[in-house]
């Protein structure tokens, strides 16, 4: 324990950034922090705009990269399933609006991608990581209920199976809610 404390102090004194693991993510059971960011079409989108719906708020590192493209394709392919569950998918990265616009056009994405170029929302959600010397969004997802409460948090997700994982969780949560 004493060794780790010394290492942490040395890192802080050296001015080195801490990894995302040290950033605090909002926990399940808490109200999702509200925000407003520009989307791929340039319009402002706020989390509160989706009250009354389930929200899959997913953070991803970079447009046009392998894992991010797979994850986006899977969310796109499953859009009819999300609609059946009264759920919307919203992606957030630190890429620009123009990058998101090109990514949506090239990949045929119809859900909202939001640009957090100032890194405020990714930090609020404890979802940052360093990629070399560049700070990007970490691959984390927050499942938010229709009242705006975080009901499930996924960190370091596998983009290949994540959409199906979220749909299964939505089924279980909605089944529990209707049983009450």
Buried (B, 14 or more C-beta within 10 A) or exposed (E): EEEEEEEEEEEEEEEEEEEBEEBEBBEEEEEBEEBEBBBBEEEEBEBEBBBEBBBBBBBBBBBEBEBBBBBBBBBBEBBEBBEEBEBBBBBBBBBBBEBBBBBBEEBEBEBBBBBBEEBEBBBBBBBBBBEEEEBBBBBBBBBBBBEBEBBBBBBEBEBEEBBEBBBEBBEEBBEEEEEE
